[in-house]
Amino acid sequence: MIQPAQTFDQMPRYVRVRSEPGARLVEFDFAIGHPDLFVELVLPSAAFEHFCQHNRVQHMSEEMARAVDEEMIKWRFGEHGSR
């Protein structure tokens, strides 16, 4: 029997903050395993910090966020990076 490369608990977790710095509520994308498969969440700042620590998240780099955006455009409009 082939063992999976990673268990669910071992998969990396990613966040991408969408709200402005200093906002009362933090709007963010949260993904497990694949940064392009995410849910949109909103939490108060203190809860967001706790959430990030508890989930041992990686904040998406600008390069990673750009790649996710380009992939979304590709699926929405049918061509890579163009509308």
CYANA upper distance limits for C-alpha pairs under 8 A (distance plus 0.5 A):
  6 GLN  CA     10 GLN  CA      6.15
  6 GLN  CA     11 MET  CA      6.73
  7 THR  CA     11 MET  CA      7.04
 11 MET  CA     32 ILE  CA      6.86
 11 MET  CA     33 GLY  CA      5.49
 12 PRO  CA     32 ILE  CA      6.41
 12 PRO  CA     33 GLY  CA      5.68
 12 PRO  CA     34 HIS  CA      8.46
 12 PRO  CA     57 VAL  CA      7.55
 12 PRO  CA     58 GLN  CA      7.91
 13 ARG  CA     30 PHE  CA      7.73
 13 ARG  CA     31 ALA  CA      6.13
 13 ARG  CA     32 ILE  CA      4.99
 13 ARG  CA     33 GLY  CA      6.65
 13 ARG  CA     35 PRO  CA      8.43
 13 ARG  CA     55 ASN  CA      7.32
 13 ARG  CA     56 ARG  CA      7.42
 13 ARG  CA     57 VAL  CA      5.28
 13 ARG  CA     58 GLN  CA      6.58
 14 TYR  CA     29 ASP  CA      8.37
 14 TYR  CA     30 PHE  CA      6.19
 14 TYR  CA     31 ALA  CA      5.57
 14 TYR  CA     32 ILE  CA      6.88
 14 TYR  CA     33 GLY  CA      8.42
 14 TYR  CA     35 PRO  CA      6.66
 14 TYR  CA     57 VAL  CA      5.71
 14 TYR  CA     58 GLN  CA      5.30
 14 TYR  CA     59 HIS  CA      6.19
 14 TYR  CA     60 MET  CA      6.72
 15 VAL  CA     28 PHE  CA      6.95
 15 VAL  CA     29 ASP  CA      5.91
 15 VAL  CA     30 PHE  CA      5.20
 15 VAL  CA     31 ALA  CA      7.04
 15 VAL  CA     57 VAL  CA      6.97
 15 VAL  CA     58 GLN  CA      6.81
 15 VAL  CA     59 HIS  CA      5.51
 15 VAL  CA     60 MET  CA      6.52
 16 ARG  CA     28 PHE  CA      5.88
 16 ARG  CA     29 ASP  CA      5.56
 16 ARG  CA     30 PHE  CA      7.31
 16 ARG  CA     59 HIS  CA      6.51
 16 ARG  CA     60 MET  CA      6.01
 16 ARG  CA     65 ALA  CA      7.99
 17 VAL  CA     26 VAL  CA      7.53
 17 VAL  CA     27 GLU  CA      6.53
 17 VAL  CA     28 PHE  CA      4.74
 17 VAL  CA     29 ASP  CA      6.99
 18 ARG  CA     26 VAL  CA      8.00
 18 ARG  CA     27 GLU  CA      5.79
 18 ARG  CA     28 PHE  CA      5.59
 18 ARG  CA     29 ASP  CA      7.88
 19 SER  CA     23 ALA  CA      7.15
 19 SER  CA     25 LEU  CA      8.22
 19 SER  CA     26 VAL  CA      6.18
 19 SER  CA     27 GLU  CA      5.51
 19 SER  CA     28 PHE  CA      7.51
 20 GLU  CA     26 VAL  CA      8.49
 23 ALA  CA     45 SER  CA      8.36
 24 ARG  CA     44 PRO  CA      6.70
 24 ARG  CA     45 SER  CA      6.85
 25 LEU  CA     42 VAL  CA      6.91
 25 LEU  CA     43 LEU  CA      6.03
 25 LEU  CA     44 PRO  CA      4.97
 25 LEU  CA     45 SER  CA      6.34
 26 VAL  CA     42 VAL  CA      5.99
 26 VAL  CA     43 LEU  CA      5.85
 26 VAL  CA     44 PRO  CA      6.45
 26 VAL  CA     45 SER  CA      6.35
 26 VAL  CA     48 PHE  CA      7.34
 27 GLU  CA     40 GLU  CA      7.79
 27 GLU  CA     41 LEU  CA      6.36
 27 GLU  CA     42 VAL  CA      4.98
 27 GLU  CA     43 LEU  CA      7.31
 28 PHE  CA     40 GLU  CA      6.28
 28 PHE  CA     41 LEU  CA      5.92
 28 PHE  CA     42 VAL  CA      6.82
 29 ASP  CA     38 PHE  CA      6.38
 29 ASP  CA     39 VAL  CA      6.03
 29 ASP  CA     40 GLU  CA      5.04
 29 ASP  CA     41 LEU  CA      6.63
 30 PHE  CA     35 PRO  CA      8.37
 30 PHE  CA     38 PHE  CA      5.67
 30 PHE  CA     39 VAL  CA      5.90
 30 PHE  CA     40 GLU  CA      6.93
 30 PHE  CA     41 LEU  CA      7.62
 31 ALA  CA     35 PRO  CA      5.75
 31 ALA  CA     36 ASP  CA      7.74
 31 ALA  CA     37 LEU  CA      6.36
 31 ALA  CA     38 PHE  CA      4.80
 31 ALA  CA     39 VAL  CA      7.11
 32 ILE  CA     37 LEU  CA      8.05
 32 ILE  CA     38 PHE  CA      7.87
 34 HIS  CA     38 PHE  CA      8.39
 35 PRO  CA     64 MET  CA      8.46
 35 PRO  CA     68 VAL  CA      7.54
 36 ASP  CA     68 VAL  CA      5.83
 36 ASP  CA     71 GLU  CA      8.27
 43 LEU  CA     47 ALA  CA      6.44
 43 LEU  CA     48 PHE  CA      6.00
 44 PRO  CA     48 PHE  CA      6.61
 45 SER  CA     49 GLU  CA      6.84
 46 ALA  CA     50 HIS  CA      6.88
 47 ALA  CA     51 PHE  CA      6.49
 48 PHE  CA     52 CYS  CA      6.65
 49 GLU  CA     53 GLN  CA      6.79
 50 HIS  CA     54 HIS  CA      6.48
 51 PHE  CA     55 ASN  CA      6.58
 52 CYS  CA     56 ARG  CA      6.27
 52 CYS  CA     57 VAL  CA      5.85
 53 GLN  CA     57 VAL  CA      7.42
 60 MET  CA     64 MET  CA      6.32
 60 MET  CA     65 ALA  CA      6.59
 61 SER  CA     65 ALA  CA      6.68
 62 GLU  CA     66 ARG  CA      6.53
 63 GLU  CA     67 ALA  CA      6.79
 64 MET  CA     68 VAL  CA      6.83
 65 ALA  CA     69 ASP  CA      6.70
 66 ARG  CA     70 GLU  CA      6.64
 67 ALA  CA     71 GLU  CA      6.69
 68 VAL  CA     72 MET  CA      6.78
 69 ASP  CA     73 ILE  CA      6.80
 70 GLU  CA     74 LYS  CA      6.69
 70 GLU  CA     80 HIS  CA      7.11
 70 GLU  CA     81 GLY  CA      5.62
 71 GLU  CA     75 TRP  CA      6.90
 71 GLU  CA     80 HIS  CA      7.39
 71 GLU  CA     81 GLY  CA      7.88
 72 MET  CA     76 ARG  CA      6.57
 73 ILE  CA     77 PHE  CA      6.25
 73 ILE  CA     78 GLY  CA      8.00
 73 ILE  CA     79 GLU  CA      7.94
 73 ILE  CA     80 HIS  CA      7.23
 73 ILE  CA     81 GLY  CA      6.37
 73 ILE  CA     82 SER  CA      7.31
 73 ILE  CA     83 ARG  CA      7.48
 74 LYS  CA     78 GLY  CA      5.53
 74 LYS  CA     79 GLU  CA      5.26
 74 LYS  CA     80 HIS  CA      4.83
 74 LYS  CA     81 GLY  CA      6.34
 74 LYS  CA     82 SER  CA      7.59
 75 TRP  CA     79 GLU  CA      7.88
 75 TRP  CA     80 HIS  CA      8.45
 77 PHE  CA     82 SER  CA      7.62
 77 PHE  CA     83 ARG  CA      6.00
 78 GLY  CA     83 ARG  CA      8.49
 79 GLU  CA     83 ARG  CA      7.82
